[in-house]
């Protein structure tokens, strides 16, 4: 089916925009929306996603889910893996993934993703929002107080270039959501390990700001959970529960 595309000069959040459409309309089609400026960007766990209008590409895709859909846990690492592999294939070899769905370059955050489910009656929709820091903007590091990475070191955002990148990355998102696997195959798991920047590194598992465990990161299992070899044995960590830092 064709994908509807909308460009918005300014919006609170592209995820919220797509959610409102579901609430307000009787029927909505699968839509990709991109915003130039996002004034209330949302991150995971209630965090703020800081914007740099020309430097950060922000887009969300809303897709109607099949009624029996149950593969939620695999979505985050699956999409992150697809983006990482795509970026490697076009020459950005230094991009790595941090479970469940961050993309990093040299420890700095290149991209974050926010997946939400919204239902109306019997019908459920997946809203997948992505922010990618394309062009260097020193202000972004300052306002966010975080270590930020950019795909391009220089500030050269031409409209044409940004449009080309949006088309490519939008395609990666749509294709990966059209092909969500039932579970990760051994090959998928190996591909994930090759992208995973913390693979076989010592990690701390953080829950509600507190370190609850630590161990050696062992990649993902077939459900998409992170495996950590702790002193008490191998543990599987569910999406949404925990975050991991070195
Ligand atoms: C995170 O790393 O915490 C997730 C960040 C997700 C940001 C994107 S930008 C487009 C979409 N709209 C939002 O409000 N958030 C996501």
Boltz pocket constraint, residues with backbone or C-beta under 6 A from the ligand:
constraints:
  - pocket:
      binder: B
      contacts: [[A, 12], [A, 13], [A, 14], [A, 15], [A, 16], [A, 40], [A, 41], [A, 42], [A, 43], [A, 44], [A, 45], [A, 47], [A, 49], [A, 57], [A, 58], [A, 59], [A, 60], [A, 102], [A, 111], [A, 112], [A, 113], [A, 114], [A, 129], [A, 130], [A, 131]]
      max_distance: 6.0
